[in-house]
């Protein structure tokens, strides 16, 4: 038995270079090109804070707070009352919802008649969980939060209301 195994191995090793020469080589796989992100001019305080946080890591806590407290636009699956967020596949079973920092960015990306809800960033993330959140999808800057990132944003305590 050992002799037969040894002989088969020797034949296979001798034939491998011949098989390799006859087998056409596949061209290298081209990497899919990433779509270009569209720059935008910040039109509100949240967008200015987002741009600052993108450029300066020390501004990220300020952006998180501003995002949670500011009005944002959440893409919905339909126009019916209490419609769920519009979810798009990422990879595997992962899904992402789209949140925009202004109606203008939302309409430019998804259209003027696309279903939406305007609510605070905190309310939007609460509706999205446990999915990914794509903030200003297709624009530069853009932020994609995985479910743990959504959870971390929501862990920030709500801002105190106005003093009375």
N, C-alpha and C positions, 0 to 999 in steps of 0.2 A: 504494500500500500504506500509506504514512504517513497519507494522508487517511482511509482506512478505519479505521485504528487510532485516530486522533484522534476520529473520529465515534463509534466504539463507546465510547470512554472518556467522552465528553460525555454520551451517552445513559445510560450506567451511573451516572454521578454525579448526573444529574437524577432518575433513577428510585430511587436509594438511599433518600431520605427517605420515599418512598411505600411501599417494601418494609418499611422499619423500622416504619412505622405499622401495617402489616397483620400483621407477625410478632408473635405474642404473646411477651411477655417471660417468661422462666422465673423463678420465685421464687429468691431467693438460696439457695445450698446451705446447709443447716444443718450446723454442725460437730458431728461425733459427740461426745457427752459422754464425758468421761473418767470411768471408774468411780471411785467414792469409795474411797480407801485406808482400810483399817480400822486404827485405832491399837491398840497392844497395850502391856501393861505388861511391861518386860523381866523375864525369869525366870531369867536366868543371866548369867555374866560377859561372855560374847560379846555378848549382846543389850544389856547396859548399855554396852559399848564401842561398839557400833554406834550406839546412840542418841547417845552423846557425840560420835562422829565426824560424825554427821549435823548436829549443832548447832555443832560446832567443828572447823574444817578442820585444826587442829593435831593433832587426835586420829586423823586418818585413817591415818597409819602404824601406830599402835597397833592400830587395827581390822584392818588388813591382816594384821599379824602374828598377832593373836588368831584371826582367821578361818582362816588357814592351819593353825594348830596345834590348833584346837578341833574337837570332834565336831560334825558337821552332818548333816542328813538330805537325801539326794538322791532325788528322785522317779524311779522306774524305769518302763520301758515294760511290764514284766511281772514275775511272781514267779519266773520261771525263774532258775537259777544264772547268774551273770555277765550278767544282762539289761542292755541298754544304757539310758542315761538316757532318761527321757520327754522328747521334744522337741516343742515346739509352734511353729507358724508365727508369725513376726513380720511381715515384709514381704518380698516377693520370695522368694528362696530361703533367707532367714535363718531360723534355728531357735533357740529358747531352751530351756534346761533349768532346772528349778526346784530351788533349794537353800533349805533352811530352817534357821534357827539353833536350832530345838528341835523335838522330836517333837510338842509341843502345837500349835505353829503349823502344822506340816505337816498334822496330823490335822484341825484346824479348817478348813483350806483345801481339802484333797484327800480327807479321809475316813479313818477308822480302818483300813480294809482296803486302802488304796491301796498298791501296791508301792513299796518304799523300800530304801535302804541307808544305814546310819549309818557314816560314815567321817570322816576329817579333811577340813577345807576344802581342803587341798592335793590330797588324793586325789580329792575330788569335782571340782575344777577340771581335774585331769588327765584324768578320764573325760569331761568335757564338751567340752574343746577339740576342734575349732576352732569351737565354737558359742558363742552368747550364753549368759550365766548370769543368771538372775533370782533374786536373793537376797531371800527373804521376799516373794515375789510377792503383791500384793494388800494388803500391810500398809504402814503408815507407821511407821518408814522402810522403804524398799525400795531396792534397788540393782540396776540392770541393767548388766552388763558386756558390751561388745562383744568379739569374739574378741581384739582387741589388748589390751583391758583384762584379759581372762582371762590372756593371756600375761604382761602386766606384773605381775599378782599372783604368778604362778608364777616370775617372775624373782627374787623375794626368796629368799635362801638359807634352807635349813631351819634352824630353831632348834637350837642345840646341845642335846644330850641332857643328862640329869642328870650332874653331876660324880661321878667315881668315885674 
